[in-house]
Amino acid sequence: LVAHDRDWKAPAVRVRGHPEFTEEDATPANPPGESATATSPPAETDLSAASEWTAMHPDPAVLKWLDTSEVKPGGTTCGFLIAPLGTMGVHVESYPDVKVYVCIKFAKTQPAPKGTIFTHCGGPGKLSGCGVGYGEYAGDDYNHVGIDQRGLGRSLPTFATPNCTLPLGVDILGDDEDEEDTRGLLRLIKARAHACFNDPSFQLPAKNNKSGRDYFNFLQFSGTDEVAEDLDRFRKAIGARKLSLHGISYGSAIAMAYATKFRDHVDKFVLNSPMPPTLSMFDIAWGAAQGNQLQYDDFADACDAAGAACPL
């Protein structure tokens, strides 16, 4: 999911249907007689002049909560964020839309006194429930938000297709000392990757596709960079100037990507067990392999030292 972040992408453009924020709107207003400071409060109570949208009443062209009876102070609800597949300016009129599943637990006081905090628990496979649950550690003065990032959970399109899974009964661990066994497993994984990439559900037709031959492949637009874009799309849909971010493990990569692209819209920023700040899949995989080997070596040394007391 991180591999495509190595590709260059043009700066993001505004999604059609979003309010166009002016520079004046982007700067919090100060009470009469007070000067601006670098620590202007992020509370949503400052937003009335900037946007008509709030967490409880988001921009309906972009975000709709599925059960309006759950939209209340202290309530929890979920809905779909409608997002264009990509942001590159040359294709902006052609990108089809995708659906990103978002869940929120509203602060007990609305507007939320401390704004909105987004949490991603890592993976990349953790879903919206984990983000909402972890957000509660921040307290009742925040709206707590989590998402099913593109391709996962209830977001659409979904990675959960037969072409993206290995056949039943395949031992993914295999015998790493048997060369033919390892090569056979790698051949299966390669075939799975080709079948997954070419799955019909990922071939999304372009808007205004007059020729009928213009398509985008969803898998090329489902990485960390797109999560950051979707998150900022959510921020604008609820009329918030800033979001607080809590990234755990892989979630820290999302938080870092968002803070890099949208630094003026970050309030609190927490990294828990952060990933190294690299976009190289090889470096990430190599580091993970080294870490796994070191952990095993330490365990084996401890077992040797324990002698007969070691259960293995």
LUMNU-279367 format. One record per residue (C-alpha): residue number from 0; x, y, z; residue in three letters. Coordinates in steps of 0.02 Angstrom, whole numbers, plus 50000, padded with zeros to 5 digits. Each point is the difference from the previous one (the first is absolute). Layout:
N
nr x y z rest
NUM X Y Z ALA
...
END
This chain:
312
nr x y z rest
0 50000 50000 50000 LEU
1 50150 50114 50016 VAL
2 50083 49954 49836 ALA
3 49909 50124 49891 HIS
4 50053 50145 50110 ASP
5 50168 49999 49910 ARG
6 49913 50065 49843 ASP
7 49995 50187 49977 TRP
8 49829 50080 50012 LYS
9 49948 50177 49960 ALA
10 49936 50109 50142 PRO
11 49823 49964 50056 ALA
12 49855 50096 49926 VAL
13 49835 50040 50083 ARG
14 49862 49874 49980 VAL
15 49848 50061 49905 ARG
16 49861 50041 50123 GLY
17 50115 50056 50140 HIS
18 49989 50177 50067 PRO
19 50141 50106 49932 GLU
20 50095 50064 50152 PHE
21 50082 50169 49978 THR
22 50163 50049 50082 GLU
23 49899 50103 50122 GLU
24 49895 49848 50045 ASP
25 50158 49898 50029 ALA
26 50057 50121 50137 THR
27 49908 49990 50167 PRO
28 49917 50163 50046 ALA
29 50060 50084 50159 ASN
30 49886 50084 50127 PRO
31 50001 50190 50000 PRO
32 50153 50069 50085 GLY
33 50098 49837 49990 GLU
34 50143 49964 49880 SER
35 50028 49839 49905 ALA
36 50111 49868 50082 THR
37 50084 49843 49938 ALA
38 49891 49895 50115 THR
39 49825 50051 49946 SER
40 49876 49874 50073 PRO
41 49936 49867 49879 PRO
42 49828 49987 50077 ALA
43 49858 49988 49876 GLU
44 49914 50147 50086 THR
45 50116 50111 49896 ASP
46 49931 49935 49836 LEU
47 49830 50081 49984 SER
48 50063 50139 49887 ALA
49 50105 49883 49893 ALA
50 49882 49858 49957 SER
51 49820 49945 50018 GLU
52 50055 49819 50021 TRP
53 50031 49913 50167 THR
54 50038 49822 50057 ALA
55 49816 49971 50036 MET
56 49943 50085 49839 HIS
57 50137 49970 49869 PRO
58 50000 50051 49818 ASP
59 49872 49876 49927 PRO
60 50084 50003 49830 ALA
61 50154 49921 50080 VAL
62 49950 49911 50161 LEU
63 49835 49926 50059 LYS
64 49969 49914 50167 TRP
65 49898 49842 49972 LEU
66 49890 50006 50156 ASP
67 49945 50176 50044 THR
68 49926 49939 50165 SER
69 50178 49970 50060 GLU
70 50056 50177 49959 VAL
71 49995 50079 50172 LYS
72 50122 50058 50135 PRO
73 50087 49846 50070 GLY
74 49930 49890 49860 GLY
75 50095 49888 49880 THR
76 49960 49982 49816 THR
77 50079 49956 49834 CYS
78 49983 50051 49819 GLY
79 50083 50012 49831 PHE
80 50121 50133 49940 LEU
81 49986 50022 49811 ILE
82 50174 50032 49931 ALA
83 50070 50019 49824 PRO
84 50120 49859 49960 LEU
85 50150 50116 49978 GLY
86 50056 50180 50010 THR
87 50117 50027 49850 MET
88 49938 50158 49915 GLY
89 50010 49935 49822 VAL
90 49874 49862 50039 HIS
91 49893 50088 50131 VAL
92 49845 50004 49890 GLU
93 50017 49816 49956 SER
94 50029 49916 50167 TYR
95 49856 49888 50055 PRO
96 49942 50006 50182 ASP
97 50036 49873 50137 VAL
98 49917 49976 50170 LYS
99 50098 50010 50162 VAL
100 49914 49938 50158 TYR
101 50018 50121 50147 VAL
102 49942 49981 50180 CYS
103 49990 50134 50134 ILE
104 49958 50013 50183 LYS
105 49938 50176 50033 PHE
106 50063 50101 50147 ALA
107 49872 50014 50139 LYS
108 49998 50188 49972 THR
109 49972 50067 49825 GLN
110 50090 50082 49917 PRO
111 50143 49895 50071 ALA
112 50099 50113 50120 PRO
113 50167 49926 49944 LYS
114 49956 49961 49819 GLY
115 50019 49831 49914 THR
116 50133 49867 50023 ILE
117 50037 49867 49869 PHE
118 50081 49837 50055 THR
119 50070 49863 49889 HIS
120 50053 49842 50092 CYS
121 50117 49933 49867 GLY
122 50009 49847 49891 GLY
123 49963 50060 49870 PRO
124 49849 49897 50044 GLY
125 49925 50076 50156 LYS
126 49827 50069 49970 LEU
127 49892 50145 50058 SER
128 49944 49919 50163 GLY
129 50177 49997 50067 CYS
130 50026 50183 49957 GLY
131 49840 50052 50087 VAL
132 50039 49892 50151 GLY
133 50177 50063 50023 TYR
134 49939 50178 49977 GLY
135 49905 49988 50162 GLU
136 50164 50013 50094 TYR
137 50003 50182 49945 ALA
138 49843 50035 50101 GLY
139 49821 50053 49972 ASP
140 50045 50174 49936 ASP
141 50054 49929 49831 TYR
142 49907 49923 49856 ASN
143 50087 49831 49974 HIS
144 50020 49942 49820 VAL
145 50058 49841 49916 GLY
146 49992 49939 49820 ILE
147 50003 49843 49896 ASP
148 50135 50059 49880 GLN
149 49978 49968 49815 ARG
150 49976 49817 49956 GLY
151 49972 49943 50180 LEU
152 49849 49962 50108 GLY
153 49841 50077 49932 ARG
154 50085 50122 49881 SER
155 49968 49973 49814 LEU
156 50077 49932 49891 PRO
157 50064 49863 50116 THR
158 50160 49898 49999 PHE
159 49897 49851 50059 ALA
160 49985 49915 49831 THR
161 50045 49819 49956 PRO
162 50134 50058 49878 ASN
163 50093 50086 50142 CYS
164 50011 49846 50112 THR
165 50112 49847 49992 LEU
166 49916 49830 49970 PRO
167 49934 49912 50155 LEU
168 50123 49880 50078 GLY
169 50156 50094 49947 VAL
170 50130 50002 50139 ASP
171 50062 50179 49993 ILE
172 50141 49959 50122 LEU
173 50061 49851 49900 GLY
174 50171 49923 50025 ASP
175 50125 50142 49985 ASP
176 50143 49874 49985 GLU
177 49922 49916 49849 ASP
178 50042 50102 49845 GLU
179 49868 49921 49889 GLU
180 49866 50021 50133 ASP
181 50046 50185 50019 THR
182 50004 50029 49811 ARG
183 49830 49917 49983 GLY
184 49926 50113 50132 LEU
185 50075 50155 49916 LEU
186 49925 49946 49833 ARG
187 49828 49988 50082 LEU
188 50021 50172 50078 ILE
189 50053 50073 49832 LYS
190 49850 49923 49912 ALA
191 49887 50066 50138 ARG
192 50071 50175 49980 ALA
193 49968 50001 49812 HIS
194 49823 49933 50021 ALA
195 49964 50127 50136 CYS
196 50064 50148 49900 PHE
197 49895 49949 49849 ASN
198 49842 49962 50099 ASP
199 49852 50079 49909 PRO
200 49937 50082 50160 SER
201 50157 50108 50004 PHE
202 49984 50064 49821 GLN
203 49900 50159 50030 LEU
204 49933 50090 49846 PRO
205 50044 50183 49984 ALA
206 49864 50129 50010 LYS
207 49946 50065 49829 ASN
208 50071 49839 49928 ASN
209 49938 50026 49822 LYS
210 50113 49869 49922 SER
211 49959 49870 50131 GLY
212 50185 49957 50010 ARG
213 50061 50122 50133 ASP
214 50027 49917 50169 TYR
215 50095 50029 50162 PHE
216 50065 49857 50106 ASN
217 49941 50020 50179 PHE
218 50155 49915 50072 LEU
219 50107 50143 49937 GLN
220 49899 50122 50106 PHE
221 49986 49908 50165 SER
222 50161 50043 50094 GLY
223 50050 50107 50148 THR
224 49996 50161 49900 ASP
225 49817 49971 49955 GLU
226 49956 49970 50183 VAL
227 50073 50172 50041 ALA
228 49899 50078 49858 GLU
229 49840 49914 50059 ASP
230 50032 50060 50176 LEU
231 50016 50180 49945 ASP
232 49843 49980 49894 ARG
233 49912 49944 50160 PHE
234 50070 50151 50095 ARG
235 49927 50120 49873 LYS
236 49834 49906 49996 ALA
237 49975 50029 50188 ILE
238 50056 50181 49990 GLY
239 50152 49978 50113 ALA
240 50155 50107 49981 ARG
241 50111 49872 50085 LYS
242 50004 49816 50050 LEU
243 50096 49918 50140 SER
244 50090 49841 49945 LEU
245 50046 49842 50095 HIS
246 50097 49874 49895 GLY
247 50046 49827 50067 ILE
248 50127 49893 49906 SER
249 49953 50014 49815 TYR
250 49874 50132 50054 GLY
251 50150 50111 50038 SER
252 50043 49997 49814 ALA
253 49826 50068 49964 ILE
254 50018 50134 50133 ALA
255 50171 50050 49932 MET
256 49934 50003 49821 ALA
257 49855 50111 50051 TYR
258 50111 50118 50102 ALA
259 50121 50014 49853 THR
260 49864 50040 49872 LYS
261 49883 50102 50111 PHE
262 50107 50069 50141 ARG
263 49891 50154 50024 ASP
264 49853 49888 50044 HIS
265 50083 49899 50140 VAL
266 49962 50034 50183 ASP
267 50063 49867 50122 LYS
268 50118 49871 49925 PHE
269 50039 49833 50085 VAL
270 50109 49860 49929 LEU
271 49992 49833 50090 ASN
272 50129 49867 49946 SER
273 50037 50101 49843 PRO
274 50061 49930 49836 MET
275 50163 50066 49927 PRO
276 49967 50153 49889 PRO
277 50037 49912 49835 THR
278 49894 49962 49848 LEU
279 50111 49857 49942 SER
280 49910 49834 50007 MET
281 50168 49910 49994 PHE
282 50067 50097 50150 ASP
283 49841 49966 50099 ILE
284 50000 49813 49956 ALA
285 50186 49984 50036 TRP
286 49983 50086 50169 GLY
287 49852 49889 50046 ALA
288 50097 49843 49952 ALA
289 50149 50056 50104 GLN
290 49888 50036 50148 GLY
291 49915 49830 49989 ASN
292 50168 49912 49990 GLN
293 50068 50095 50151 LEU
294 49846 49957 50101 GLN
295 50017 49816 49956 TYR
296 50186 49999 50040 ASP
297 49969 50080 50170 ASP
298 49864 49872 50037 PHE
299 50112 49855 49946 ALA
300 50144 50065 50108 ASP
301 49884 50014 50150 ALA
302 49938 49823 49970 CYS
303 50179 49933 49990 ASP
304 50044 50089 50162 ALA
305 49847 49925 50086 ALA
306 50053 49825 49953 GLY
307 49876 49867 50055 ALA
308 49882 50135 50064 ALA
309 49965 50058 49821 CYS
310 49837 49918 49943 PRO
311 50059 49987 49818 LEU
END
